[in-house]
Amino acid sequence: MTQVLLATDSDSVHSAVDAALGSDKTDIARVRTGVEVRAAVREQQPDVVICDLQIGNMGGMATCLDLRLEAEMGRVPETRVLMLLDREADAYLAKQSRADGWLVKPLDAVSVQRAVLAVLS
């Protein structure tokens, strides 16, 4: 079973990801803030974190960098990160945060599925 951690405060993003990935072979957990991601990764050890760029109190870029630095120190397991961007120009931020992949919203099911498969392979 694939374990997905979705970090978003947007119900529409959650619905789109759940519709794209939800199945009996995928378990999707959700956190609503960036500061919750580190603890959730430690506890759940997901295969991939899908991180919305715009999430409350700690954005997606800071959240991804936090995971990378914590993994380098051995405090959380290394985890693949797929970032959800608001516009194409935000790809620069995704690269700087060392995300494994990114998608520009609005999301469609096929793109989400392909992006998750790409970051997991």
Contacts in CASP RR format, 6 or more apart in sequence:
PFRMAT RR
TARGET T0000
AUTHOR 0000-0000-0000
METHOD contacts of the structure
MODEL  1
MTQVLLATDSDSVHSAVDAALGSDKTDIARVRTGVEVRAAVREQQPDVVI
CDLQIGNMGGMATCLDLRLEAEMGRVPETRVLMLLDREADAYLAKQSRAD
GWLVKPLDAVSVQRAVLAVLS
1 25 0 8 1.000
1 26 0 8 1.000
1 27 0 8 1.000
2 21 0 8 1.000
2 25 0 8 1.000
2 26 0 8 1.000
2 27 0 8 1.000
2 47 0 8 1.000
2 48 0 8 1.000
2 116 0 8 1.000
2 120 0 8 1.000
3 27 0 8 1.000
3 29 0 8 1.000
3 44 0 8 1.000
3 45 0 8 1.000
3 46 0 8 1.000
3 47 0 8 1.000
3 48 0 8 1.000
4 17 0 8 1.000
4 21 0 8 1.000
4 26 0 8 1.000
4 27 0 8 1.000
4 28 0 8 1.000
4 29 0 8 1.000
4 46 0 8 1.000
4 47 0 8 1.000
4 48 0 8 1.000
4 49 0 8 1.000
4 50 0 8 1.000
4 116 0 8 1.000
5 28 0 8 1.000
5 29 0 8 1.000
5 30 0 8 1.000
5 31 0 8 1.000
5 37 0 8 1.000
5 40 0 8 1.000
5 41 0 8 1.000
5 44 0 8 1.000
5 46 0 8 1.000
5 48 0 8 1.000
5 49 0 8 1.000
5 50 0 8 1.000
6 13 0 8 1.000
6 14 0 8 1.000
6 17 0 8 1.000
6 28 0 8 1.000
6 29 0 8 1.000
6 30 0 8 1.000
6 31 0 8 1.000
6 49 0 8 1.000
6 50 0 8 1.000
7 30 0 8 1.000
7 31 0 8 1.000
7 32 0 8 1.000
7 33 0 8 1.000
7 34 0 8 1.000
7 36 0 8 1.000
7 37 0 8 1.000
7 49 0 8 1.000
7 50 0 8 1.000
7 51 0 8 1.000
7 52 0 8 1.000
7 55 0 8 1.000
7 60 0 8 1.000
7 63 0 8 1.000
8 14 0 8 1.000
8 17 0 8 1.000
8 30 0 8 1.000
8 32 0 8 1.000
8 50 0 8 1.000
8 51 0 8 1.000
8 52 0 8 1.000
8 55 0 8 1.000
8 84 0 8 1.000
9 32 0 8 1.000
9 33 0 8 1.000
9 52 0 8 1.000
9 55 0 8 1.000
9 56 0 8 1.000
10 52 0 8 1.000
10 54 0 8 1.000
13 52 0 8 1.000
13 84 0 8 1.000
13 105 0 8 1.000
13 107 0 8 1.000
14 30 0 8 1.000
16 106 0 8 1.000
16 107 0 8 1.000
16 108 0 8 1.000
16 109 0 8 1.000
16 112 0 8 1.000
17 28 0 8 1.000
17 50 0 8 1.000
17 107 0 8 1.000
17 112 0 8 1.000
18 28 0 8 1.000
19 109 0 8 1.000
20 107 0 8 1.000
20 108 0 8 1.000
20 109 0 8 1.000
20 110 0 8 1.000
20 112 0 8 1.000
20 113 0 8 1.000
21 28 0 8 1.000
21 112 0 8 1.000
21 113 0 8 1.000
21 116 0 8 1.000
22 28 0 8 1.000
29 40 0 8 1.000
29 44 0 8 1.000
29 46 0 8 1.000
31 37 0 8 1.000
31 40 0 8 1.000
32 55 0 8 1.000
32 56 0 8 1.000
33 55 0 8 1.000
33 56 0 8 1.000
33 57 0 8 1.000
33 58 0 8 1.000
34 51 0 8 1.000
34 55 0 8 1.000
34 56 0 8 1.000
34 57 0 8 1.000
34 58 0 8 1.000
34 59 0 8 1.000
34 60 0 8 1.000
34 62 0 8 1.000
34 63 0 8 1.000
35 57 0 8 1.000
35 58 0 8 1.000
37 49 0 8 1.000
37 51 0 8 1.000
37 63 0 8 1.000
37 66 0 8 1.000
37 67 0 8 1.000
38 66 0 8 1.000
38 67 0 8 1.000
38 70 0 8 1.000
38 76 0 8 1.000
40 46 0 8 1.000
41 49 0 8 1.000
41 67 0 8 1.000
41 76 0 8 1.000
41 77 0 8 1.000
41 79 0 8 1.000
42 75 0 8 1.000
42 76 0 8 1.000
42 77 0 8 1.000
45 77 0 8 1.000
45 79 0 8 1.000
46 79 0 8 1.000
47 79 0 8 1.000
47 80 0 8 1.000
47 120 0 8 1.000
48 79 0 8 1.000
48 80 0 8 1.000
48 81 0 8 1.000
48 82 0 8 1.000
48 116 0 8 1.000
48 119 0 8 1.000
48 120 0 8 1.000
49 64 0 8 1.000
49 67 0 8 1.000
49 79 0 8 1.000
49 80 0 8 1.000
49 81 0 8 1.000
49 82 0 8 1.000
50 81 0 8 1.000
50 82 0 8 1.000
50 83 0 8 1.000
50 84 0 8 1.000
50 116 0 8 1.000
51 60 0 8 1.000
51 63 0 8 1.000
51 64 0 8 1.000
51 81 0 8 1.000
51 82 0 8 1.000
51 83 0 8 1.000
51 84 0 8 1.000
51 99 0 8 1.000
52 60 0 8 1.000
52 83 0 8 1.000
52 84 0 8 1.000
53 59 0 8 1.000
53 60 0 8 1.000
53 61 0 8 1.000
53 83 0 8 1.000
53 84 0 8 1.000
53 85 0 8 1.000
53 86 0 8 1.000
53 90 0 8 1.000
53 93 0 8 1.000
53 94 0 8 1.000
54 60 0 8 1.000
54 86 0 8 1.000
55 63 0 8 1.000
58 66 0 8 1.000
60 83 0 8 1.000
60 97 0 8 1.000
61 83 0 8 1.000
61 93 0 8 1.000
61 94 0 8 1.000
61 96 0 8 1.000
61 97 0 8 1.000
62 97 0 8 1.000
64 81 0 8 1.000
64 83 0 8 1.000
64 94 0 8 1.000
64 97 0 8 1.000
64 98 0 8 1.000
64 99 0 8 1.000
65 97 0 8 1.000
65 98 0 8 1.000
67 76 0 8 1.000
67 79 0 8 1.000
67 81 0 8 1.000
68 97 0 8 1.000
68 98 0 8 1.000
70 76 0 8 1.000
71 77 0 8 1.000
71 78 0 8 1.000
71 79 0 8 1.000
80 100 0 8 1.000
80 119 0 8 1.000
80 120 0 8 1.000
81 97 0 8 1.000
81 98 0 8 1.000
81 99 0 8 1.000
81 100 0 8 1.000
81 101 0 8 1.000
81 119 0 8 1.000
82 99 0 8 1.000
82 100 0 8 1.000
82 101 0 8 1.000
82 102 0 8 1.000
82 103 0 8 1.000
82 115 0 8 1.000
82 116 0 8 1.000
82 119 0 8 1.000
83 93 0 8 1.000
83 94 0 8 1.000
83 97 0 8 1.000
83 99 0 8 1.000
83 101 0 8 1.000
83 102 0 8 1.000
83 103 0 8 1.000
84 102 0 8 1.000
84 103 0 8 1.000
84 105 0 8 1.000
84 107 0 8 1.000
85 91 0 8 1.000
85 93 0 8 1.000
85 94 0 8 1.000
85 102 0 8 1.000
85 103 0 8 1.000
85 104 0 8 1.000
85 105 0 8 1.000
86 104 0 8 1.000
86 105 0 8 1.000
87 104 0 8 1.000
88 104 0 8 1.000
90 102 0 8 1.000
90 104 0 8 1.000
91 102 0 8 1.000
91 104 0 8 1.000
94 101 0 8 1.000
94 102 0 8 1.000
100 119 0 8 1.000
101 115 0 8 1.000
101 118 0 8 1.000
101 119 0 8 1.000
102 115 0 8 1.000
103 111 0 8 1.000
103 112 0 8 1.000
103 115 0 8 1.000
END
